[in-house]
Amino acid sequence: MNSDIAVDYLVTGMTCGHCERAVTEEVSRLPGVTAVEVSASSGRLSLTTDGTPLDDADVLAAVDEAGYAATRA
């Protein structure tokens, strides 16, 4: 049984690869996050966790730390 959980967010303000890397680095540091995909062109952040509960506020704070704003998709 796969316990991975995928969650999507909309991120505003990203325009380039540097933006994508900044968000990826911050979100990847959250406990339980196993994969992060970020697209500046679509403004989307998709993350996968190992099943560890992850609070949206923690993800939003990580995106904010990278210099952007996010909402759950």
PyMOL Python script that loads the backbone (N, CA, C, O; Angstrom):
from pymol import cmd

cmd.read_pdbstr("""\
ATOM      1  N   MET A   1       0.830  -1.175   0.000  1.00  0.00           N
ATOM      2  CA  MET A   1       0.000   0.000   0.000  1.00  0.00           C
ATOM      3  C   MET A   1       0.880   1.246   0.000  1.00  0.00           C
ATOM      4  O   MET A   1       1.813   1.348   0.797  1.00  0.00           O
ATOM      5  N   ASN A   2       0.589   2.191  -0.888  1.00  0.00           N
ATOM      6  CA  ASN A   2       1.356   3.419  -1.020  1.00  0.00           C
ATOM      7  C   ASN A   2       0.754   4.486  -0.114  1.00  0.00           C
ATOM      8  O   ASN A   2      -0.434   4.788  -0.223  1.00  0.00           O
ATOM      9  N   SER A   3       1.550   5.055   0.768  1.00  0.00           N
ATOM     10  CA  SER A   3       1.041   6.074   1.681  1.00  0.00           C
ATOM     11  C   SER A   3       1.453   7.481   1.261  1.00  0.00           C
ATOM     12  O   SER A   3       1.245   8.439   2.006  1.00  0.00           O
ATOM     13  N   ASP A   4       2.042   7.609   0.062  1.00  0.00           N
ATOM     14  CA  ASP A   4       2.429   8.932  -0.419  1.00  0.00           C
ATOM     15  C   ASP A   4       1.196   9.807  -0.576  1.00  0.00           C
ATOM     16  O   ASP A   4       0.120   9.334  -0.943  1.00  0.00           O
ATOM     17  N   ILE A   5       1.371  11.088  -0.292  1.00  0.00           N
ATOM     18  CA  ILE A   5       0.295  12.061  -0.427  1.00  0.00           C
ATOM     19  C   ILE A   5       0.788  13.175  -1.336  1.00  0.00           C
ATOM     20  O   ILE A   5       1.847  13.752  -1.088  1.00  0.00           O
ATOM     21  N   ALA A   6       0.030  13.487  -2.390  1.00  0.00           N
ATOM     22  CA  ALA A   6       0.380  14.569  -3.313  1.00  0.00           C
ATOM     23  C   ALA A   6      -0.537  15.762  -3.045  1.00  0.00           C
ATOM     24  O   ALA A   6      -1.743  15.606  -2.857  1.00  0.00           O
ATOM     25  N   VAL A   7       0.059  16.956  -3.032  1.00  0.00           N
ATOM     26  CA  VAL A   7      -0.689  18.181  -2.765  1.00  0.00           C
ATOM     27  C   VAL A   7      -0.216  19.250  -3.734  1.00  0.00           C
ATOM     28  O   VAL A   7       0.977  19.350  -4.022  1.00  0.00           O
ATOM     29  N   ASP A   8      -1.156  20.057  -4.242  1.00  0.00           N
ATOM     30  CA  ASP A   8      -0.830  21.116  -5.194  1.00  0.00           C
ATOM     31  C   ASP A   8      -1.143  22.491  -4.616  1.00  0.00           C
ATOM     32  O   ASP A   8      -2.094  22.671  -3.856  1.00  0.00           O
ATOM     33  N   TYR A   9      -0.310  23.455  -5.003  1.00  0.00           N
ATOM     34  CA  TYR A   9      -0.475  24.847  -4.583  1.00  0.00           C
ATOM     35  C   TYR A   9      -0.294  25.754  -5.788  1.00  0.00           C
ATOM     36  O   TYR A   9       0.368  25.390  -6.759  1.00  0.00           O
ATOM     37  N   LEU A  10      -0.889  26.936  -5.716  1.00  0.00           N
ATOM     38  CA  LEU A  10      -0.677  27.979  -6.708  1.00  0.00           C
ATOM     39  C   LEU A  10       0.280  28.987  -6.096  1.00  0.00           C
ATOM     40  O   LEU A  10       0.069  29.443  -4.972  1.00  0.00           O
ATOM     41  N   VAL A  11       1.324  29.333  -6.824  1.00  0.00           N
ATOM     42  CA  VAL A  11       2.341  30.257  -6.327  1.00  0.00           C
ATOM     43  C   VAL A  11       2.354  31.495  -7.218  1.00  0.00           C
ATOM     44  O   VAL A  11       2.397  31.378  -8.443  1.00  0.00           O
ATOM     45  N   THR A  12       2.318  32.671  -6.616  1.00  0.00           N
ATOM     46  CA  THR A  12       2.342  33.914  -7.379  1.00  0.00           C
ATOM     47  C   THR A  12       3.709  34.577  -7.283  1.00  0.00           C
ATOM     48  O   THR A  12       4.385  34.500  -6.257  1.00  0.00           O
ATOM     49  N   GLY A  13       4.098  35.223  -8.364  1.00  0.00           N
ATOM     50  CA  GLY A  13       5.326  35.997  -8.376  1.00  0.00           C
ATOM     51  C   GLY A  13       6.522  35.323  -9.009  1.00  0.00           C
ATOM     52  O   GLY A  13       7.547  35.974  -9.211  1.00  0.00           O
ATOM     53  N   MET A  14       6.432  34.041  -9.331  1.00  0.00           N
ATOM     54  CA  MET A  14       7.566  33.350  -9.935  1.00  0.00           C
ATOM     55  C   MET A  14       7.652  33.694 -11.416  1.00  0.00           C
ATOM     56  O   MET A  14       6.637  33.756 -12.111  1.00  0.00           O
ATOM     57  N   THR A  15       8.891  33.920 -11.896  1.00  0.00           N
ATOM     58  CA  THR A  15       9.067  34.281 -13.305  1.00  0.00           C
ATOM     59  C   THR A  15      10.165  33.492 -14.013  1.00  0.00           C
ATOM     60  O   THR A  15      10.285  33.573 -15.235  1.00  0.00           O
ATOM     61  N   CYS A  16      10.971  32.726 -13.267  1.00  0.00           N
ATOM     62  CA  CYS A  16      12.141  32.103 -13.902  1.00  0.00           C
ATOM     63  C   CYS A  16      12.606  30.865 -13.141  1.00  0.00           C
ATOM     64  O   CYS A  16      12.029  30.476 -12.126  1.00  0.00           O
ATOM     65  N   GLY A  17      13.658  30.269 -13.664  1.00  0.00           N
ATOM     66  CA  GLY A  17      14.243  29.091 -13.037  1.00  0.00           C
ATOM     67  C   GLY A  17      14.778  29.358 -11.642  1.00  0.00           C
ATOM     68  O   GLY A  17      14.702  28.489 -10.774  1.00  0.00           O
ATOM     69  N   HIS A  18      15.319  30.549 -11.414  1.00  0.00           N
ATOM     70  CA  HIS A  18      15.809  30.890 -10.074  1.00  0.00           C
ATOM     71  C   HIS A  18      14.649  30.857  -9.081  1.00  0.00           C
ATOM     72  O   HIS A  18      14.800  30.367  -7.962  1.00  0.00           O
ATOM     73  N   CYS A  19      13.499  31.376  -9.487  1.00  0.00           N
ATOM     74  CA  CYS A  19      12.314  31.360  -8.634  1.00  0.00           C
ATOM     75  C   CYS A  19      11.933  29.917  -8.294  1.00  0.00           C
ATOM     76  O   CYS A  19      11.656  29.589  -7.140  1.00  0.00           O
ATOM     77  N   GLU A  20      11.925  29.066  -9.318  1.00  0.00           N
ATOM     78  CA  GLU A  20      11.585  27.664  -9.116  1.00  0.00           C
ATOM     79  C   GLU A  20      12.540  27.007  -8.129  1.00  0.00           C
ATOM     80  O   GLU A  20      12.105  26.276  -7.238  1.00  0.00           O
ATOM     81  N   ARG A  21      13.827  27.258  -8.278  1.00  0.00           N
ATOM     82  CA  ARG A  21      14.830  26.662  -7.380  1.00  0.00           C
ATOM     83  C   ARG A  21      14.655  27.153  -5.950  1.00  0.00           C
ATOM     84  O   ARG A  21      14.769  26.368  -5.009  1.00  0.00           O
ATOM     85  N   ALA A  22      14.378  28.446  -5.776  1.00  0.00           N
ATOM     86  CA  ALA A  22      14.217  29.003  -4.430  1.00  0.00           C
ATOM     87  C   ALA A  22      13.045  28.334  -3.708  1.00  0.00           C
ATOM     88  O   ALA A  22      13.162  27.963  -2.540  1.00  0.00           O
ATOM     89  N   VAL A  23      11.921  28.184  -4.401  1.00  0.00           N
ATOM     90  CA  VAL A  23      10.750  27.550  -3.798  1.00  0.00           C
ATOM     91  C   VAL A  23      11.035  26.069  -3.540  1.00  0.00           C
ATOM     92  O   VAL A  23      10.703  25.550  -2.474  1.00  0.00           O
ATOM     93  N   THR A  24      11.637  25.400  -4.495  1.00  0.00           N
ATOM     94  CA  THR A  24      11.956  23.979  -4.344  1.00  0.00           C
ATOM     95  C   THR A  24      12.847  23.746  -3.128  1.00  0.00           C
ATOM     96  O   THR A  24      12.596  22.835  -2.339  1.00  0.00           O
ATOM     97  N   GLU A  25      13.877  24.558  -2.975  1.00  0.00           N
ATOM     98  CA  GLU A  25      14.804  24.386  -1.851  1.00  0.00           C
ATOM     99  C   GLU A  25      14.102  24.551  -0.512  1.00  0.00           C
ATOM    100  O   GLU A  25      14.318  23.754   0.401  1.00  0.00           O
ATOM    101  N   GLU A  26      13.266  25.576  -0.384  1.00  0.00           N
ATOM    102  CA  GLU A  26      12.587  25.812   0.898  1.00  0.00           C
ATOM    103  C   GLU A  26      11.580  24.713   1.215  1.00  0.00           C
ATOM    104  O   GLU A  26      11.547  24.211   2.339  1.00  0.00           O
ATOM    105  N   VAL A  27      10.764  24.335   0.241  1.00  0.00           N
ATOM    106  CA  VAL A  27       9.730  23.325   0.480  1.00  0.00           C
ATOM    107  C   VAL A  27      10.359  21.948   0.721  1.00  0.00           C
ATOM    108  O   VAL A  27       9.841  21.161   1.513  1.00  0.00           O
ATOM    109  N   SER A  28      11.458  21.658   0.052  1.00  0.00           N
ATOM    110  CA  SER A  28      12.135  20.368   0.226  1.00  0.00           C
ATOM    111  C   SER A  28      12.634  20.152   1.643  1.00  0.00           C
ATOM    112  O   SER A  28      12.832  19.012   2.062  1.00  0.00           O
ATOM    113  N   ARG A  29      12.838  21.219   2.379  1.00  0.00           N
ATOM    114  CA  ARG A  29      13.336  21.123   3.755  1.00  0.00           C
ATOM    115  C   ARG A  29      12.276  20.682   4.751  1.00  0.00           C
ATOM    116  O   ARG A  29      12.602  20.315   5.880  1.00  0.00           O
ATOM    117  N   LEU A  30      11.016  20.713   4.351  1.00  0.00           N
ATOM    118  CA  LEU A  30       9.937  20.356   5.279  1.00  0.00           C
ATOM    119  C   LEU A  30       9.974  18.851   5.570  1.00  0.00           C
ATOM    120  O   LEU A  30      10.204  18.049   4.666  1.00  0.00           O
ATOM    121  N   PRO A  31       9.747  18.474   6.824  1.00  0.00           N
ATOM    122  CA  PRO A  31       9.768  17.054   7.194  1.00  0.00           C
ATOM    123  C   PRO A  31       8.722  16.259   6.418  1.00  0.00           C
ATOM    124  O   PRO A  31       7.563  16.663   6.326  1.00  0.00           O
ATOM    125  N   GLY A  32       9.142  15.133   5.867  1.00  0.00           N
ATOM    126  CA  GLY A  32       8.231  14.244   5.174  1.00  0.00           C
ATOM    127  C   GLY A  32       8.089  14.495   3.688  1.00  0.00           C
ATOM    128  O   GLY A  32       7.520  13.666   2.977  1.00  0.00           O
ATOM    129  N   VAL A  33       8.598  15.630   3.195  1.00  0.00           N
ATOM    130  CA  VAL A  33       8.482  15.924   1.768  1.00  0.00           C
ATOM    131  C   VAL A  33       9.486  15.059   1.008  1.00  0.00           C
ATOM    132  O   VAL A  33      10.681  15.073   1.302  1.00  0.00           O
ATOM    133  N   THR A  34       8.987  14.308   0.032  1.00  0.00           N
ATOM    134  CA  THR A  34       9.845  13.397  -0.727  1.00  0.00           C
ATOM    135  C   THR A  34      10.077  13.868  -2.157  1.00  0.00           C
ATOM    136  O   THR A  34      11.048  13.450  -2.787  1.00  0.00           O
ATOM    137  N   ALA A  35       9.211  14.725  -2.681  1.00  0.00           N
ATOM    138  CA  ALA A  35       9.372  15.232  -4.046  1.00  0.00           C
ATOM    139  C   ALA A  35       8.706  16.597  -4.166  1.00  0.00           C
ATOM    140  O   ALA A  35       7.665  16.853  -3.560  1.00  0.00           O
ATOM    141  N   VAL A  36       9.328  17.470  -4.960  1.00  0.00           N
ATOM    142  CA  VAL A  36       8.785  18.810  -5.198  1.00  0.00           C
ATOM    143  C   VAL A  36       8.946  19.124  -6.673  1.00  0.00           C
ATOM    144  O   VAL A  36      10.025  18.951  -7.240  1.00  0.00           O
ATOM    145  N   GLU A  37       7.871  19.585  -7.290  1.00  0.00           N
ATOM    146  CA  GLU A  37       7.911  20.058  -8.673  1.00  0.00           C
ATOM    147  C   GLU A  37       7.337  21.459  -8.688  1.00  0.00           C
ATOM    148  O   GLU A  37       6.239  21.696  -8.185  1.00  0.00           O
ATOM    149  N   VAL A  38       8.088  22.396  -9.274  1.00  0.00           N
ATOM    150  CA  VAL A  38       7.669  23.787  -9.325  1.00  0.00           C
ATOM    151  C   VAL A  38       7.768  24.278 -10.763  1.00  0.00           C
ATOM    152  O   VAL A  38       8.756  24.019 -11.450  1.00  0.00           O
ATOM    153  N   SER A  39       6.737  24.987 -11.212  1.00  0.00           N
ATOM    154  CA  SER A  39       6.736  25.543 -12.559  1.00  0.00           C
ATOM    155  C   SER A  39       6.396  27.028 -12.496  1.00  0.00           C
ATOM    156  O   SER A  39       5.293  27.407 -12.101  1.00  0.00           O
ATOM    157  N   ALA A  40       7.362  27.870 -12.893  1.00  0.00           N
ATOM    158  CA  ALA A  40       7.112  29.306 -12.930  1.00  0.00           C
ATOM    159  C   ALA A  40       6.086  29.642 -14.001  1.00  0.00           C
ATOM    160  O   ALA A  40       5.267  30.541 -13.812  1.00  0.00           O
ATOM    161  N   SER A  41       6.120  28.932 -15.122  1.00  0.00           N
ATOM    162  CA  SER A  41       5.212  29.247 -16.225  1.00  0.00           C
ATOM    163  C   SER A  41       3.753  28.979 -15.868  1.00  0.00           C
ATOM    164  O   SER A  41       2.867  29.716 -16.303  1.00  0.00           O
ATOM    165  N   SER A  42       3.492  27.939 -15.088  1.00  0.00           N
ATOM    166  CA  SER A  42       2.113  27.641 -14.700  1.00  0.00           C
ATOM    167  C   SER A  42       1.770  28.171 -13.311  1.00  0.00           C
ATOM    168  O   SER A  42       0.602  28.221 -12.927  1.00  0.00           O
ATOM    169  N   GLY A  43       2.810  28.568 -12.555  1.00  0.00           N
ATOM    170  CA  GLY A  43       2.582  29.059 -11.202  1.00  0.00           C
ATOM    171  C   GLY A  43       2.130  27.966 -10.251  1.00  0.00           C
ATOM    172  O   GLY A  43       1.389  28.227  -9.303  1.00  0.00           O
ATOM    173  N   ARG A  44       2.571  26.751 -10.500  1.00  0.00           N
ATOM    174  CA  ARG A  44       2.141  25.626  -9.665  1.00  0.00           C
ATOM    175  C   ARG A  44       3.302  24.995  -8.899  1.00  0.00           C
ATOM    176  O   ARG A  44       4.438  24.933  -9.370  1.00  0.00           O
ATOM    177  N   LEU A  45       2.971  24.544  -7.728  1.00  0.00           N
ATOM    178  CA  LEU A  45       3.878  23.786  -6.864  1.00  0.00           C
ATOM    179  C   LEU A  45       3.167  22.484  -6.548  1.00  0.00           C
ATOM    180  O   LEU A  45       2.050  22.498  -6.030  1.00  0.00           O
ATOM    181  N   SER A  46       3.790  21.378  -6.846  1.00  0.00           N
ATOM    182  CA  SER A  46       3.261  20.064  -6.501  1.00  0.00           C
ATOM    183  C   SER A  46       4.280  19.397  -5.596  1.00  0.00           C
ATOM    184  O   SER A  46       5.473  19.361  -5.898  1.00  0.00           O
ATOM    185  N   LEU A  47       3.798  18.873  -4.492  1.00  0.00           N
ATOM    186  CA  LEU A  47       4.712  18.170  -3.595  1.00  0.00           C
ATOM    187  C   LEU A  47       4.128  16.835  -3.206  1.00  0.00           C
ATOM    188  O   LEU A  47       2.913  16.636  -3.223  1.00  0.00           O
ATOM    189  N   THR A  48       5.007  15.932  -2.860  1.00  0.00           N
ATOM    190  CA  THR A  48       4.619  14.608  -2.399  1.00  0.00           C
ATOM    191  C   THR A  48       5.268  14.384  -1.044  1.00  0.00           C
ATOM    192  O   THR A  48       6.437  14.708  -0.839  1.00  0.00           O
ATOM    193  N   THR A  49       4.499  13.830  -0.131  1.00  0.00           N
ATOM    194  CA  THR A  49       5.045  13.492   1.180  1.00  0.00           C
ATOM    195  C   THR A  49       5.039  11.976   1.347  1.00  0.00           C
ATOM    196  O   THR A  49       4.393  11.249   0.593  1.00  0.00           O
ATOM    197  N   ASP A  50       5.763  11.533   2.339  1.00  0.00           N
ATOM    198  CA  ASP A  50       5.840  10.096   2.635  1.00  0.00           C
ATOM    199  C   ASP A  50       4.674   9.633   3.504  1.00  0.00           C
ATOM    200  O   ASP A  50       4.707   8.539   4.068  1.00  0.00           O
ATOM    201  N   GLY A  51       3.655  10.464   3.608  1.00  0.00           N
ATOM    202  CA  GLY A  51       2.507  10.144   4.451  1.00  0.00           C
ATOM    203  C   GLY A  51       2.525  10.904   5.756  1.00  0.00           C
ATOM    204  O   GLY A  51       1.535  10.918   6.487  1.00  0.00           O
ATOM    205  N   THR A  52       3.663  11.545   6.057  1.00  0.00           N
ATOM    206  CA  THR A  52       3.766  12.374   7.251  1.00  0.00           C
ATOM    207  C   THR A  52       2.783  13.531   7.133  1.00  0.00           C
ATOM    208  O   THR A  52       2.752  14.197   6.098  1.00  0.00           O
ATOM    209  N   PRO A  53       1.979  13.791   8.161  1.00  0.00           N
ATOM    210  CA  PRO A  53       1.060  14.921   8.101  1.00  0.00           C
ATOM    211  C   PRO A  53       1.834  16.228   7.879  1.00  0.00           C
ATOM    212  O   PRO A  53       2.841  16.488   8.537  1.00  0.00           O
ATOM    213  N   LEU A  54       1.344  17.034   6.947  1.00  0.00           N
ATOM    214  CA  LEU A  54       1.995  18.288   6.609  1.00  0.00           C
ATOM    215  C   LEU A  54       0.946  19.380   6.638  1.00  0.00           C
ATOM    216  O   LEU A  54      -0.050  19.313   5.918  1.00  0.00           O
ATOM    217  N   ASP A  55       1.167  20.382   7.466  1.00  0.00           N
ATOM    218  CA  ASP A  55       0.225  21.481   7.611  1.00  0.00           C
ATOM    219  C   ASP A  55       0.412  22.464   6.457  1.00  0.00           C
ATOM    220  O   ASP A  55       1.539  22.825   6.120  1.00  0.00           O
ATOM    221  N   ASP A  56      -0.701  22.898   5.851  1.00  0.00           N
ATOM    222  CA  ASP A  56      -0.622  23.890   4.779  1.00  0.00           C
ATOM    223  C   ASP A  56       0.144  25.135   5.222  1.00  0.00           C
ATOM    224  O   ASP A  56       0.875  25.727   4.428  1.00  0.00           O
ATOM    225  N   ALA A  57      -0.018  25.531   6.475  1.00  0.00           N
ATOM    226  CA  ALA A  57       0.659  26.728   6.978  1.00  0.00           C
ATOM    227  C   ALA A  57       2.175  26.582   6.872  1.00  0.00           C
ATOM    228  O   ALA A  57       2.870  27.565   6.612  1.00  0.00           O
ATOM    229  N   ASP A  58       2.692  25.380   7.067  1.00  0.00           N
ATOM    230  CA  ASP A  58       4.133  25.159   6.954  1.00  0.00           C
ATOM    231  C   ASP A  58       4.601  25.316   5.508  1.00  0.00           C
ATOM    232  O   ASP A  58       5.664  25.881   5.250  1.00  0.00           O
ATOM    233  N   VAL A  59       3.798  24.811   4.570  1.00  0.00           N
ATOM    234  CA  VAL A  59       4.142  24.947   3.153  1.00  0.00           C
ATOM    235  C   VAL A  59       4.085  26.416   2.753  1.00  0.00           C
ATOM    236  O   VAL A  59       4.992  26.913   2.085  1.00  0.00           O
ATOM    237  N   LEU A  60       3.037  27.106   3.153  1.00  0.00           N
ATOM    238  CA  LEU A  60       2.890  28.515   2.806  1.00  0.00           C
ATOM    239  C   LEU A  60       4.022  29.347   3.407  1.00  0.00           C
ATOM    240  O   LEU A  60       4.505  30.287   2.776  1.00  0.00           O
ATOM    241  N   ALA A  61       4.445  29.003   4.624  1.00  0.00           N
ATOM    242  CA  ALA A  61       5.562  29.707   5.256  1.00  0.00           C
ATOM    243  C   ALA A  61       6.867  29.457   4.506  1.00  0.00           C
ATOM    244  O   ALA A  61       7.686  30.365   4.370  1.00  0.00           O
ATOM    245  N   ALA A  62       7.066  28.239   4.021  1.00  0.00           N
ATOM    246  CA  ALA A  62       8.279  27.911   3.255  1.00  0.00           C
ATOM    247  C   ALA A  62       8.300  28.693   1.943  1.00  0.00           C
ATOM    248  O   ALA A  62       9.340  29.218   1.548  1.00  0.00           O
ATOM    249  N   VAL A  63       7.163  28.768   1.275  1.00  0.00           N
ATOM    250  CA  VAL A  63       7.079  29.531   0.027  1.00  0.00           C
ATOM    251  C   VAL A  63       7.324  31.007   0.313  1.00  0.00           C
ATOM    252  O   VAL A  63       8.007  31.686  -0.454  1.00  0.00           O
ATOM    253  N   ASP A  64       6.767  31.504   1.413  1.00  0.00           N
ATOM    254  CA  ASP A  64       6.978  32.893   1.810  1.00  0.00           C
ATOM    255  C   ASP A  64       8.452  33.152   2.091  1.00  0.00           C
ATOM    256  O   ASP A  64       8.976  34.203   1.721  1.00  0.00           O
ATOM    257  N   GLU A  65       9.119  32.216   2.732  1.00  0.00           N
ATOM    258  CA  GLU A  65      10.552  32.336   3.014  1.00  0.00           C
ATOM    259  C   GLU A  65      11.352  32.460   1.729  1.00  0.00           C
ATOM    260  O   GLU A  65      12.382  33.133   1.700  1.00  0.00           O
ATOM    261  N   ALA A  66      10.880  31.813   0.660  1.00  0.00           N
ATOM    262  CA  ALA A  66      11.538  31.899  -0.644  1.00  0.00           C
ATOM    263  C   ALA A  66      11.235  33.224  -1.358  1.00  0.00           C
ATOM    264  O   ALA A  66      11.866  33.562  -2.359  1.00  0.00           O
ATOM    265  N   GLY A  67      10.256  33.966  -0.822  1.00  0.00           N
ATOM    266  CA  GLY A  67       9.939  35.282  -1.381  1.00  0.00           C
ATOM    267  C   GLY A  67       8.682  35.336  -2.233  1.00  0.00           C
ATOM    268  O   GLY A  67       8.489  36.278  -3.002  1.00  0.00           O
ATOM    269  N   TYR A  68       7.823  34.326  -2.098  1.00  0.00           N
ATOM    270  CA  TYR A  68       6.621  34.252  -2.933  1.00  0.00           C
ATOM    271  C   TYR A  68       5.402  33.968  -2.058  1.00  0.00           C
ATOM    272  O   TYR A  68       5.533  33.698  -0.864  1.00  0.00           O
ATOM    273  N   ALA A  69       4.229  34.031  -2.659  1.00  0.00           N
ATOM    274  CA  ALA A  69       2.990  33.738  -1.955  1.00  0.00           C
ATOM    275  C   ALA A  69       2.331  32.536  -2.594  1.00  0.00           C
ATOM    276  O   ALA A  69       2.456  32.313  -3.798  1.00  0.00           O
ATOM    277  N   ALA A  70       1.620  31.752  -1.773  1.00  0.00           N
ATOM    278  CA  ALA A  70       0.973  30.551  -2.290  1.00  0.00           C
ATOM    279  C   ALA A  70      -0.377  30.351  -1.651  1.00  0.00           C
ATOM    280  O   ALA A  70      -0.643  30.842  -0.553  1.00  0.00           O
ATOM    281  N   THR A  71      -1.238  29.617  -2.356  1.00  0.00           N
ATOM    282  CA  THR A  71      -2.517  29.162  -1.844  1.00  0.00           C
ATOM    283  C   THR A  71      -2.680  27.709  -2.285  1.00  0.00           C
ATOM    284  O   THR A  71      -2.116  27.283  -3.292  1.00  0.00           O
ATOM    285  N   ARG A  72      -3.452  26.971  -1.522  1.00  0.00           N
ATOM    286  CA  ARG A  72      -3.711  25.577  -1.893  1.00  0.00           C
ATOM    287  C   ARG A  72      -4.554  25.547  -3.148  1.00  0.00           C
ATOM    288  O   ARG A  72      -5.527  26.294  -3.259  1.00  0.00           O
ATOM    289  N   ALA A  73      -4.201  24.703  -4.087  1.00  0.00           N
ATOM    290  CA  ALA A  73      -4.947  24.609  -5.355  1.00  0.00           C
ATOM    291  C   ALA A  73      -6.183  23.758  -5.185  1.00  0.00           C
ATOM    292  O   ALA A  73      -6.934  23.564  -6.140  1.00  0.00           O
TER     293      ALA A  73
END
""", "prot")
cmd.dss("prot")
cmd.show_as("cartoon", "prot")
cmd.util.cbc("prot")
cmd.orient("prot")
